[in-house]
Amino acid sequence: MLSYPYLFSNNFLPYKDFVIPYTPLLVVILSFVFNIFGFSTEVLKILTWVILLINDLIIFLILKQISKKDLLNLFILAIYIFLSSFLDGNMLWVDNTTVTPTLLFSYFGIIWIKEKKLSNFFMTAFFLSLTILIKQIAIVYLGFFIIFCLSLRKIDLKEILIFFAGLLIPIFLFFMYLISNNIPWEFYNWTLYYPLVFWRNFPGYVDFQITKTEIFILLFLLSLILLPLVNFKRFLDKKEPLFIILTLIAALIAVYPRFSFFHLQAALALGIILFTFIYVNIDTKYRNWLLAYVLLVILTVFFLLRNQVFSQEIRFYSPDDRKLSIDIERILQGEKKTYFLGLNSSQYVFTNTIPPKPWIEGFLWYMESPGVQDLFIEGLENEKPNFIFVKKPVNGNWFDLETYQPKGVMSYIFNNYSVSEIINGDIEVWKRKKE
């Protein structure tokens, strides 16, 4: 998550000068942080740990609203930290970052249900708005929150106005930014129109292929909540757990368009909160059995994922990535403008380079959208970078991430560039032909 804020900090407008398929709040925040502390993987790692610690603190505060026993709350928090660590929670990406405002939305929502203070209702809506501004699919939370509100007593006009003030103030400021930069149409295309109309039809974009191990773990985790709920239906009459249940359902829907455990981090946090509601409300004679089952789940997750977790390098930021950046800098000899096709976009940060505008990463669903390759080629022709770095495709289906190459872009490269050398064994260095 380096390239988006890096380009934003280099005067690239989102949606117009570089493609980002999400609402941009995370990019703006990261750009602010990196401009203070520098663009580096070390800063990224420290920021990730800070966010994770903030999430842990918010969860603990929510648990204190449910149980006054701090020892129990710390034990349940430890369960969450363990599961999150083994289920791809220790990284920084859009989905992981939505956890923080989602938890704050849940925290103020629970307090509002208890105390009925308008200030808490405002903050509930405010953090819901921030979640949507990090990833637009979080709007499903709004739908389920409206369903929850309809299940309550009649909400008066003043409460409705307070809620929409908290919800719409951040969104209004965001749309003012879009209008002032003349990019509302580009925002609509890249975050709504293309994903809903075109991308969902491309192979690989919607991907819910789940391994047997993932299915087993997922069912094990869901059983922690579903089995007690089946036996204690009276629990659903309480408003606070109903609010968390509906928010959890929304978080599961927000996993779209593809499954992985790091997409499930908000759902995992909400599941832990719901588990706490269940634990403190069931008969005491069942609690020891429930804790024993939790320990069984923890041991199962550890056994199934221990090799995968302890043997992983940092994704995209391995020593090989840094070695590659040294080779690229040697070839460019200080040139600022270049384009990477098939390489990780963090190489722009590592090599202190920028791509031509508009920058469009070489994903199938981006490049095969109508008119996109023509738009990108026009940018290449206008800025004419001397070098383009292309990663050789691996054998596989034409649409696989490491196999796909945009035909129009490659045709332009073939006609205007020639291979000067190969680095790293699979990176072709294309040098522009003399005119």
Contacts in CASP RR format, 6 or more apart in sequence:
PFRMAT RR
TARGET T0000
AUTHOR 0000-0000-0000
METHOD contacts of the structure
MODEL  1
MLSYPYLFSNNFLPYKDFVIPYTPLLVVILSFVFNIFGFSTEVLKILTWV
ILLINDLIIFLILKQISKKDLLNLFILAIYIFLSSFLDGNMLWVDNTTVT
PTLLFSYFGIIWIKEKKLSNFFMTAFFLSLTILIKQIAIVYLGFFIIFCL
SLRKIDLKEILIFFAGLLIPIFLFFMYLISNNIPWEFYNWTLYYPLVFWR
NFPGYVDFQITKTEIFILLFLLSLILLPLVNFKRFLDKKEPLFIILTLIA
ALIAVYPRFSFFHLQAALALGIILFTFIYVNIDTKYRNWLLAYVLLVILT
VFFLLRNQVFSQEIRFYSPDDRKLSIDIERILQGEKKTYFLGLNSSQYVF
TNTIPPKPWIEGFLWYMESPGVQDLFIEGLENEKPNFIFVKKPVNGNWFD
LETYQPKGVMSYIFNNYSVSEIINGDIEVWKRKKE
1 26 0 8 1.000
1 30 0 8 1.000
1 44 0 8 1.000
1 92 0 8 1.000
1 93 0 8 1.000
1 94 0 8 1.000
2 34 0 8 1.000
2 39 0 8 1.000
2 41 0 8 1.000
2 44 0 8 1.000
2 345 0 8 1.000
2 346 0 8 1.000
2 349 0 8 1.000
3 345 0 8 1.000
3 346 0 8 1.000
3 348 0 8 1.000
3 349 0 8 1.000
4 14 0 8 1.000
4 18 0 8 1.000
4 20 0 8 1.000
4 27 0 8 1.000
4 30 0 8 1.000
5 27 0 8 1.000
5 28 0 8 1.000
5 30 0 8 1.000
5 31 0 8 1.000
5 33 0 8 1.000
5 34 0 8 1.000
5 39 0 8 1.000
6 31 0 8 1.000
6 34 0 8 1.000
6 39 0 8 1.000
6 348 0 8 1.000
6 349 0 8 1.000
7 17 0 8 1.000
7 18 0 8 1.000
7 348 0 8 1.000
7 354 0 8 1.000
7 355 0 8 1.000
7 359 0 8 1.000
8 14 0 8 1.000
8 18 0 8 1.000
8 24 0 8 1.000
8 27 0 8 1.000
8 28 0 8 1.000
8 31 0 8 1.000
9 31 0 8 1.000
9 34 0 8 1.000
9 35 0 8 1.000
9 39 0 8 1.000
10 354 0 8 1.000
11 17 0 8 1.000
12 18 0 8 1.000
12 354 0 8 1.000
12 357 0 8 1.000
12 359 0 8 1.000
13 181 0 8 1.000
13 183 0 8 1.000
14 20 0 8 1.000
14 24 0 8 1.000
14 27 0 8 1.000
14 183 0 8 1.000
14 187 0 8 1.000
15 183 0 8 1.000
15 186 0 8 1.000
15 187 0 8 1.000
15 189 0 8 1.000
15 190 0 8 1.000
15 191 0 8 1.000
16 181 0 8 1.000
16 183 0 8 1.000
16 186 0 8 1.000
16 358 0 8 1.000
17 357 0 8 1.000
17 358 0 8 1.000
17 359 0 8 1.000
18 355 0 8 1.000
18 357 0 8 1.000
18 358 0 8 1.000
18 359 0 8 1.000
18 360 0 8 1.000
19 190 0 8 1.000
19 358 0 8 1.000
19 359 0 8 1.000
19 360 0 8 1.000
19 361 0 8 1.000
19 366 0 8 1.000
20 27 0 8 1.000
20 190 0 8 1.000
21 190 0 8 1.000
21 191 0 8 1.000
21 194 0 8 1.000
21 195 0 8 1.000
22 94 0 8 1.000
22 134 0 8 1.000
22 135 0 8 1.000
22 136 0 8 1.000
22 191 0 8 1.000
23 132 0 8 1.000
23 133 0 8 1.000
23 134 0 8 1.000
23 135 0 8 1.000
23 136 0 8 1.000
23 174 0 8 1.000
23 191 0 8 1.000
24 133 0 8 1.000
24 174 0 8 1.000
25 130 0 8 1.000
25 133 0 8 1.000
25 134 0 8 1.000
25 174 0 8 1.000
26 94 0 8 1.000
26 97 0 8 1.000
26 134 0 8 1.000
30 47 0 8 1.000
33 43 0 8 1.000
33 47 0 8 1.000
34 43 0 8 1.000
37 43 0 8 1.000
39 349 0 8 1.000
41 314 0 8 1.000
41 317 0 8 1.000
44 92 0 8 1.000
44 317 0 8 1.000
45 314 0 8 1.000
47 92 0 8 1.000
48 90 0 8 1.000
48 91 0 8 1.000
48 92 0 8 1.000
51 92 0 8 1.000
51 96 0 8 1.000
51 97 0 8 1.000
51 100 0 8 1.000
52 84 0 8 1.000
52 89 0 8 1.000
52 90 0 8 1.000
54 100 0 8 1.000
55 99 0 8 1.000
55 100 0 8 1.000
55 103 0 8 1.000
55 269 0 8 1.000
56 77 0 8 1.000
56 80 0 8 1.000
56 81 0 8 1.000
58 100 0 8 1.000
58 103 0 8 1.000
58 104 0 8 1.000
58 107 0 8 1.000
59 77 0 8 1.000
59 80 0 8 1.000
59 103 0 8 1.000
59 269 0 8 1.000
59 272 0 8 1.000
59 273 0 8 1.000
60 73 0 8 1.000
60 74 0 8 1.000
60 77 0 8 1.000
61 107 0 8 1.000
62 103 0 8 1.000
62 106 0 8 1.000
62 107 0 8 1.000
62 110 0 8 1.000
62 273 0 8 1.000
63 72 0 8 1.000
63 73 0 8 1.000
63 76 0 8 1.000
63 77 0 8 1.000
63 273 0 8 1.000
63 276 0 8 1.000
64 70 0 8 1.000
64 73 0 8 1.000
65 107 0 8 1.000
65 110 0 8 1.000
65 111 0 8 1.000
65 114 0 8 1.000
65 240 0 8 1.000
66 110 0 8 1.000
66 240 0 8 1.000
66 273 0 8 1.000
66 276 0 8 1.000
66 277 0 8 1.000
66 280 0 8 1.000
67 73 0 8 1.000
67 276 0 8 1.000
67 279 0 8 1.000
67 280 0 8 1.000
72 279 0 8 1.000
72 280 0 8 1.000
73 276 0 8 1.000
76 272 0 8 1.000
76 275 0 8 1.000
76 276 0 8 1.000
76 279 0 8 1.000
77 272 0 8 1.000
79 272 0 8 1.000
79 294 0 8 1.000
79 298 0 8 1.000
80 268 0 8 1.000
80 269 0 8 1.000
80 272 0 8 1.000
82 298 0 8 1.000
82 301 0 8 1.000
82 302 0 8 1.000
83 221 0 8 1.000
83 268 0 8 1.000
83 272 0 8 1.000
83 298 0 8 1.000
83 301 0 8 1.000
84 90 0 8 1.000
84 265 0 8 1.000
84 268 0 8 1.000
84 269 0 8 1.000
85 309 0 8 1.000
86 301 0 8 1.000
86 302 0 8 1.000
86 305 0 8 1.000
86 309 0 8 1.000
87 217 0 8 1.000
87 261 0 8 1.000
87 262 0 8 1.000
87 264 0 8 1.000
87 265 0 8 1.000
87 268 0 8 1.000
87 301 0 8 1.000
87 305 0 8 1.000
88 260 0 8 1.000
88 261 0 8 1.000
88 262 0 8 1.000
88 265 0 8 1.000
89 96 0 8 1.000
89 261 0 8 1.000
89 262 0 8 1.000
89 265 0 8 1.000
91 262 0 8 1.000
91 315 0 8 1.000
93 262 0 8 1.000
94 134 0 8 1.000
94 135 0 8 1.000
95 135 0 8 1.000
95 262 0 8 1.000
95 263 0 8 1.000
95 265 0 8 1.000
95 266 0 8 1.000
96 262 0 8 1.000
96 265 0 8 1.000
97 134 0 8 1.000
98 131 0 8 1.000
98 134 0 8 1.000
98 135 0 8 1.000
98 138 0 8 1.000
98 254 0 8 1.000
98 266 0 8 1.000
99 265 0 8 1.000
99 266 0 8 1.000
99 269 0 8 1.000
101 127 0 8 1.000
101 128 0 8 1.000
101 130 0 8 1.000
101 131 0 8 1.000
101 134 0 8 1.000
102 127 0 8 1.000
102 131 0 8 1.000
102 138 0 8 1.000
102 141 0 8 1.000
102 247 0 8 1.000
102 251 0 8 1.000
102 266 0 8 1.000
102 269 0 8 1.000
102 270 0 8 1.000
103 269 0 8 1.000
104 123 0 8 1.000
104 127 0 8 1.000
104 130 0 8 1.000
105 124 0 8 1.000
105 127 0 8 1.000
105 128 0 8 1.000
105 131 0 8 1.000
105 141 0 8 1.000
105 247 0 8 1.000
106 243 0 8 1.000
106 244 0 8 1.000
106 247 0 8 1.000
106 270 0 8 1.000
106 273 0 8 1.000
108 120 0 8 1.000
108 121 0 8 1.000
108 123 0 8 1.000
108 124 0 8 1.000
108 127 0 8 1.000
109 120 0 8 1.000
109 121 0 8 1.000
109 124 0 8 1.000
109 243 0 8 1.000
110 240 0 8 1.000
110 243 0 8 1.000
110 244 0 8 1.000
111 117 0 8 1.000
111 120 0 8 1.000
112 120 0 8 1.000
112 121 0 8 1.000
112 124 0 8 1.000
113 239 0 8 1.000
113 240 0 8 1.000
113 243 0 8 1.000
114 240 0 8 1.000
118 158 0 8 1.000
118 159 0 8 1.000
118 162 0 8 1.000
121 159 0 8 1.000
121 162 0 8 1.000
121 163 0 8 1.000
122 162 0 8 1.000
122 163 0 8 1.000
122 165 0 8 1.000
122 166 0 8 1.000
123 166 0 8 1.000
124 145 0 8 1.000
124 163 0 8 1.000
125 162 0 8 1.000
125 163 0 8 1.000
125 164 0 8 1.000
125 165 0 8 1.000
125 166 0 8 1.000
125 167 0 8 1.000
126 166 0 8 1.000
126 167 0 8 1.000
126 169 0 8 1.000
126 170 0 8 1.000
128 138 0 8 1.000
128 141 0 8 1.000
128 142 0 8 1.000
128 145 0 8 1.000
128 167 0 8 1.000
129 166 0 8 1.000
129 167 0 8 1.000
129 168 0 8 1.000
129 169 0 8 1.000
129 170 0 8 1.000
129 171 0 8 1.000
130 170 0 8 1.000
131 138 0 8 1.000
131 141 0 8 1.000
132 138 0 8 1.000
132 139 0 8 1.000
132 141 0 8 1.000
132 142 0 8 1.000
132 171 0 8 1.000
133 170 0 8 1.000
133 171 0 8 1.000
133 174 0 8 1.000
135 254 0 8 1.000
136 191 0 8 1.000
136 192 0 8 1.000
137 253 0 8 1.000
137 254 0 8 1.000
137 256 0 8 1.000
138 254 0 8 1.000
140 250 0 8 1.000
140 253 0 8 1.000
140 254 0 8 1.000
141 247 0 8 1.000
141 250 0 8 1.000
141 251 0 8 1.000
141 254 0 8 1.000
142 167 0 8 1.000
143 250 0 8 1.000
144 246 0 8 1.000
144 247 0 8 1.000
144 249 0 8 1.000
144 250 0 8 1.000
145 243 0 8 1.000
145 246 0 8 1.000
145 247 0 8 1.000
145 250 0 8 1.000
147 246 0 8 1.000
148 242 0 8 1.000
148 243 0 8 1.000
148 246 0 8 1.000
149 155 0 8 1.000
151 239 0 8 1.000
151 242 0 8 1.000
152 239 0 8 1.000
175 184 0 8 1.000
178 184 0 8 1.000
178 187 0 8 1.000
194 365 0 8 1.000
194 369 0 8 1.000
195 257 0 8 1.000
195 365 0 8 1.000
198 365 0 8 1.000
198 368 0 8 1.000
198 369 0 8 1.000
198 370 0 8 1.000
199 205 0 8 1.000
199 257 0 8 1.000
199 365 0 8 1.000
199 369 0 8 1.000
200 206 0 8 1.000
200 257 0 8 1.000
202 364 0 8 1.000
202 365 0 8 1.000
202 368 0 8 1.000
202 399 0 8 1.000
203 364 0 8 1.000
203 397 0 8 1.000
203 399 0 8 1.000
204 258 0 8 1.000
204 364 0 8 1.000
204 365 0 8 1.000
204 399 0 8 1.000
205 257 0 8 1.000
205 258 0 8 1.000
205 364 0 8 1.000
205 365 0 8 1.000
206 256 0 8 1.000
206 257 0 8 1.000
206 258 0 8 1.000
207 257 0 8 1.000
207 258 0 8 1.000
207 259 0 8 1.000
208 258 0 8 1.000
208 259 0 8 1.000
209 259 0 8 1.000
210 218 0 8 1.000
210 259 0 8 1.000
213 304 0 8 1.000
213 305 0 8 1.000
214 259 0 8 1.000
214 261 0 8 1.000
216 300 0 8 1.000
216 304 0 8 1.000
217 300 0 8 1.000
217 301 0 8 1.000
217 304 0 8 1.000
217 305 0 8 1.000
220 297 0 8 1.000
220 300 0 8 1.000
220 301 0 8 1.000
221 268 0 8 1.000
221 297 0 8 1.000
224 271 0 8 1.000
224 275 0 8 1.000
224 293 0 8 1.000
224 294 0 8 1.000
224 297 0 8 1.000
225 271 0 8 1.000
225 274 0 8 1.000
225 275 0 8 1.000
225 278 0 8 1.000
228 235 0 8 1.000
228 278 0 8 1.000
228 282 0 8 1.000
228 286 0 8 1.000
228 290 0 8 1.000
229 235 0 8 1.000
229 236 0 8 1.000
229 278 0 8 1.000
232 278 0 8 1.000
232 281 0 8 1.000
232 282 0 8 1.000
235 241 0 8 1.000
235 277 0 8 1.000
235 278 0 8 1.000
235 281 0 8 1.000
235 282 0 8 1.000
236 242 0 8 1.000
236 245 0 8 1.000
238 277 0 8 1.000
238 281 0 8 1.000
240 277 0 8 1.000
241 274 0 8 1.000
241 277 0 8 1.000
241 278 0 8 1.000
241 281 0 8 1.000
244 270 0 8 1.000
244 271 0 8 1.000
244 273 0 8 1.000
244 274 0 8 1.000
244 277 0 8 1.000
245 274 0 8 1.000
247 270 0 8 1.000
248 267 0 8 1.000
248 270 0 8 1.000
248 271 0 8 1.000
248 274 0 8 1.000
251 264 0 8 1.000
251 266 0 8 1.000
251 267 0 8 1.000
251 270 0 8 1.000
252 264 0 8 1.000
252 267 0 8 1.000
254 263 0 8 1.000
254 266 0 8 1.000
255 263 0 8 1.000
255 264 0 8 1.000
255 267 0 8 1.000
275 294 0 8 1.000
278 290 0 8 1.000
279 287 0 8 1.000
279 290 0 8 1.000
282 290 0 8 1.000
313 319 0 8 1.000
316 344 0 8 1.000
316 346 0 8 1.000
317 346 0 8 1.000
320 424 0 8 1.000
321 344 0 8 1.000
321 346 0 8 1.000
321 347 0 8 1.000
321 350 0 8 1.000
322 350 0 8 1.000
323 424 0 8 1.000
324 343 0 8 1.000
324 347 0 8 1.000
324 423 0 8 1.000
324 424 0 8 1.000
324 427 0 8 1.000
325 347 0 8 1.000
325 350 0 8 1.000
325 351 0 8 1.000
327 423 0 8 1.000
327 424 0 8 1.000
327 427 0 8 1.000
328 338 0 8 1.000
328 347 0 8 1.000
328 350 0 8 1.000
328 351 0 8 1.000
328 353 0 8 1.000
328 389 0 8 1.000
328 423 0 8 1.000
329 351 0 8 1.000
329 352 0 8 1.000
331 387 0 8 1.000
331 421 0 8 1.000
331 423 0 8 1.000
331 429 0 8 1.000
332 338 0 8 1.000
332 351 0 8 1.000
332 353 0 8 1.000
332 387 0 8 1.000
335 353 0 8 1.000
335 385 0 8 1.000
335 386 0 8 1.000
335 387 0 8 1.000
336 352 0 8 1.000
336 353 0 8 1.000
336 354 0 8 1.000
337 353 0 8 1.000
337 354 0 8 1.000
337 355 0 8 1.000
337 356 0 8 1.000
337 383 0 8 1.000
337 385 0 8 1.000
337 386 0 8 1.000
338 351 0 8 1.000
338 353 0 8 1.000
338 355 0 8 1.000
338 385 0 8 1.000
338 386 0 8 1.000
338 387 0 8 1.000
338 388 0 8 1.000
338 389 0 8 1.000
339 355 0 8 1.000
339 356 0 8 1.000
339 380 0 8 1.000
339 385 0 8 1.000
339 388 0 8 1.000
339 389 0 8 1.000
340 347 0 8 1.000
340 348 0 8 1.000
340 355 0 8 1.000
340 388 0 8 1.000
340 389 0 8 1.000
341 362 0 8 1.000
341 388 0 8 1.000
341 389 0 8 1.000
341 390 0 8 1.000
341 391 0 8 1.000
341 405 0 8 1.000
341 409 0 8 1.000
341 413 0 8 1.000
342 362 0 8 1.000
342 390 0 8 1.000
342 391 0 8 1.000
342 402 0 8 1.000
343 389 0 8 1.000
343 391 0 8 1.000
343 427 0 8 1.000
345 361 0 8 1.000
347 353 0 8 1.000
347 389 0 8 1.000
348 354 0 8 1.000
348 355 0 8 1.000
355 385 0 8 1.000
356 379 0 8 1.000
356 380 0 8 1.000
356 382 0 8 1.000
356 383 0 8 1.000
356 385 0 8 1.000
357 379 0 8 1.000
357 383 0 8 1.000
358 375 0 8 1.000
358 376 0 8 1.000
358 379 0 8 1.000
360 366 0 8 1.000
360 367 0 8 1.000
360 372 0 8 1.000
360 375 0 8 1.000
360 376 0 8 1.000
362 404 0 8 1.000
362 406 0 8 1.000
362 409 0 8 1.000
363 401 0 8 1.000
363 404 0 8 1.000
364 399 0 8 1.000
364 401 0 8 1.000
364 404 0 8 1.000
366 372 0 8 1.000
367 373 0 8 1.000
367 376 0 8 1.000
367 404 0 8 1.000
367 406 0 8 1.000
367 409 0 8 1.000
368 406 0 8 1.000
373 406 0 8 1.000
373 407 0 8 1.000
373 408 0 8 1.000
373 409 0 8 1.000
376 409 0 8 1.000
377 408 0 8 1.000
377 409 0 8 1.000
377 412 0 8 1.000
380 409 0 8 1.000
380 412 0 8 1.000
381 412 0 8 1.000
384 432 0 8 1.000
385 432 0 8 1.000
386 431 0 8 1.000
386 432 0 8 1.000
387 429 0 8 1.000
387 430 0 8 1.000
387 431 0 8 1.000
387 432 0 8 1.000
388 413 0 8 1.000
388 417 0 8 1.000
388 430 0 8 1.000
388 432 0 8 1.000
389 427 0 8 1.000
389 428 0 8 1.000
389 429 0 8 1.000
389 430 0 8 1.000
390 405 0 8 1.000
390 410 0 8 1.000
390 413 0 8 1.000
390 427 0 8 1.000
390 428 0 8 1.000
390 430 0 8 1.000
391 402 0 8 1.000
391 426 0 8 1.000
391 427 0 8 1.000
391 428 0 8 1.000
392 426 0 8 1.000
392 427 0 8 1.000
392 428 0 8 1.000
393 402 0 8 1.000
393 403 0 8 1.000
393 404 0 8 1.000
393 405 0 8 1.000
394 400 0 8 1.000
394 402 0 8 1.000
394 403 0 8 1.000
395 403 0 8 1.000
396 403 0 8 1.000
397 403 0 8 1.000
398 404 0 8 1.000
413 430 0 8 1.000
416 432 0 8 1.000
416 433 0 8 1.000
417 430 0 8 1.000
417 431 0 8 1.000
417 432 0 8 1.000
417 433 0 8 1.000
418 430 0 8 1.000
418 431 0 8 1.000
418 433 0 8 1.000
419 428 0 8 1.000
419 429 0 8 1.000
419 430 0 8 1.000
419 431 0 8 1.000
420 429 0 8 1.000
420 430 0 8 1.000
420 431 0 8 1.000
421 429 0 8 1.000
422 428 0 8 1.000
422 429 0 8 1.000
423 429 0 8 1.000
END
